[in-house]
Amino acid sequence: MGLREDAKEIQDELVSLRRELHQIPEIGLHLPRTQERVLAALESLPLEVSTGSSLSSVTAVLRGGKPGPVVLLRGDMDALPVTERTGEEFSSRHEGVMHACGHDLHTAGLVGAARLLSARRDDLAGDVVFMFQPGEEGMDGAGHMIAEGVLAAAGRPVDAAYGLHVLSSEYARGVFASRPGPLMAASDGLFVRVVGAGGHGSTPHSTLDPVPAACEMVTALQAMVTRRFDVFDPVVLTVGSFHAGTKRNIIPDDATFEATIRTFNPAVSAQVREYAVQLCQSIAAAHGLQVEVRYDSEYPVTINHPAEHEFVADTVRDVFGEERFAEMANPMAGSEDFSRVLNSVPGAYLFLGACVTDDPARAPSNHSPRAAFDDSVLSDGAALLAELAMRRLG
């Protein structure tokens, strides 16, 4: 049988693993229960397994029966600080923590790929590195694993890398989607504290009120995006946190806000940093206030290597049919730390529709407390990862 047929044979076991992981979600770089479950799932396979020192990662190397290149397959394992509202029988057991982004499917799917390829070990012309990664959700787990040597885990550099991400909306279940070049945005963070001198709300003239200045900065940042940047090289700037004061008649000493910034071009990202910091400083000065501005570069743009993208697209069409691959017209404004791997290694990243309904446009999206993922895509996700490794190794 082929990889797709073999994957269907282990579908029930992958579903069981995924639902077990879904009930024990963990956040960040340290996922001890998740790591323990992954290690147990890999235990019987002919793999060289190691764990991380600064995070609960698992790296497994499968040595092929013949010499050849090294292919890396990645699955992220961490959850989100979200209280689940799906009503599933296997819902999270932990209030305030949920696998709302589908990483439980990624982990189970990568275990499936390891099983499929282990069964074909003698036929592999090269080695496969399985990268089970914590901390994708803003903790730069990929950067930590790269620093600890995941790209040289086979004893020589990785030659190609692949990963996939499930979507609870946007695409019909079973549809793979990707594009060459920029696939996902760079993510940066803007952190601003406006410092004034508080007092009574009835006498604002005797204070230095930071609230109007902070509000002006928020609106001016939105105007900056539309007036200083080309609409065809987009910038997304969203202020998601704003805090000031304790009571309506008290002018506070300070006001703080935080923004996420998404760009698709490193040069544009550098310009946003310059302009945003300058704008906040100038508005504060105009109000006679002080301001503390921090601009953090987080994840770079996720860029698919064109030749690797074509290889992935052709593989999907060949294995699953022409109708199962969608070429994306535009990149997504979400960000992904697999970008760090693709900055070092040729490869590609793609999406897999896992919508539970027949109307992806109306389904709750990833990160929603009601985000639901269809387990039926697990075997195809595992089969594709394994197929990419087999074909790339020749």
Secondary structure, 3 states (H helix, E strand, C coil): CCHHHHHHHCHHHHHHHHHHHHHCCCCCCCCHHHHHHHHHHHCCCCCEEEECCCCCCEEEEEECCEEEEEEEEEEECCCECCCCCCCCCCCCCCCCCECCCCHHHHHHHHHHHHHHHHCCHHHCEEEEEEEEECCCCCCCHHHHHHHCCHHHCCCCCCCEEEEEEEECCCCCCCCEEECCEEEECEEEEEEEEEECECEECCCHHHCECHHHHHHHHHHHHHHHHHHHCCCCCCEEEEEEEEEECCCCCEECCEEEEEEEEEECCHHHHHHHHHHHHHHHHHHHHHCCCEEEEEEEEEECCEEECHHHHHHHHHHHHHHHCHHHEEECCCCECCCCCHHHHHHHCCEEEEEEECCCCCCHHHCCCCCCCCCCCCHHHHHHHHHHHHHHHHHHCC
